[in-house]
Amino acid sequence: MEKKQIAYYYNTVIKEDETAVDIDGDIRVPAKGEVLLRPDGKRWKVEAVNATHDGGGALPVYRIYLSA
């Protein structure tokens, strides 16, 4: 599995406690249109997934944009 960093954006706002570094590669990146149940019990729809990788040993970053 791929090592990565994941950042969740709620209505385009990122929360510091909603970023994760996936060293083991076991967190699945959701697809656009999926509905996620977050730790606070709320359901959020995935509006977009943006992946970037700068190379040079840096982890790829997946930005997950969610809406209520």
C-alpha positions as CSV (number, residue, x, y, z in Angstrom):
1,M,0.0,0.0,0.0
2,E,1.0,3.6,-0.6
3,K,2.3,5.9,2.2
4,K,0.4,9.2,2.0
5,Q,-0.9,12.2,3.8
6,I,-4.7,12.9,3.8
7,A,-6.3,16.3,4.5
8,Y,-10.1,16.6,4.9
9,Y,-11.7,19.9,4.0
10,Y,-15.2,20.6,5.3
11,N,-17.1,23.1,3.1
12,T,-13.6,24.2,1.8
13,V,-12.2,24.7,5.4
14,I,-9.5,22.5,6.8
15,K,-9.4,21.5,10.4
16,E,-6.1,20.9,12.0
17,D,-7.3,17.6,13.6
18,E,-8.5,16.3,10.3
19,T,-5.2,15.6,8.6
20,A,-3.6,12.2,8.8
21,V,-0.2,10.7,7.8
22,D,-0.8,7.2,6.6
23,I,2.6,5.6,7.1
24,D,1.3,2.0,6.7
25,G,-0.7,2.8,3.6
26,D,-3.9,1.3,5.1
27,I,-6.2,4.3,4.8
28,R,-8.4,4.1,1.7
29,V,-8.8,7.3,-0.3
30,P,-12.5,7.8,-1.0
31,A,-13.9,8.5,-4.4
32,K,-16.0,11.5,-5.5
33,G,-19.7,10.9,-4.7
34,E,-19.1,8.6,-1.7
35,V,-20.6,9.5,1.7
36,L,-18.3,9.3,4.7
37,L,-19.2,8.9,8.3
38,R,-16.7,11.0,10.3
39,P,-15.6,10.4,13.9
40,D,-18.1,13.1,15.1
41,G,-21.0,11.0,13.7
42,K,-21.8,13.4,10.8
43,R,-22.2,12.2,7.2
44,W,-20.3,14.1,4.6
45,K,-20.4,13.7,0.8
46,V,-17.1,13.7,-1.1
47,E,-17.2,16.5,-3.7
48,A,-13.7,16.2,-5.0
49,V,-10.4,14.4,-4.4
50,N,-7.2,16.2,-5.4
51,A,-3.9,14.4,-5.3
52,T,-0.5,16.1,-5.4
53,H,3.0,14.7,-5.2
54,D,6.1,16.9,-5.2
55,G,8.5,14.1,-5.4
56,G,11.9,14.2,-3.7
57,G,10.8,11.8,-1.0
58,A,7.8,13.8,0.1
59,L,4.6,11.9,0.7
60,P,1.8,12.4,-1.8
61,V,-1.0,14.6,-0.4
62,Y,-4.7,13.7,-1.0
63,R,-7.1,16.6,-0.3
64,I,-10.6,15.3,0.3
65,Y,-13.3,18.1,-0.2
66,L,-16.5,17.3,1.7
67,S,-19.9,18.9,1.9
68,A,-22.7,18.4,4.4
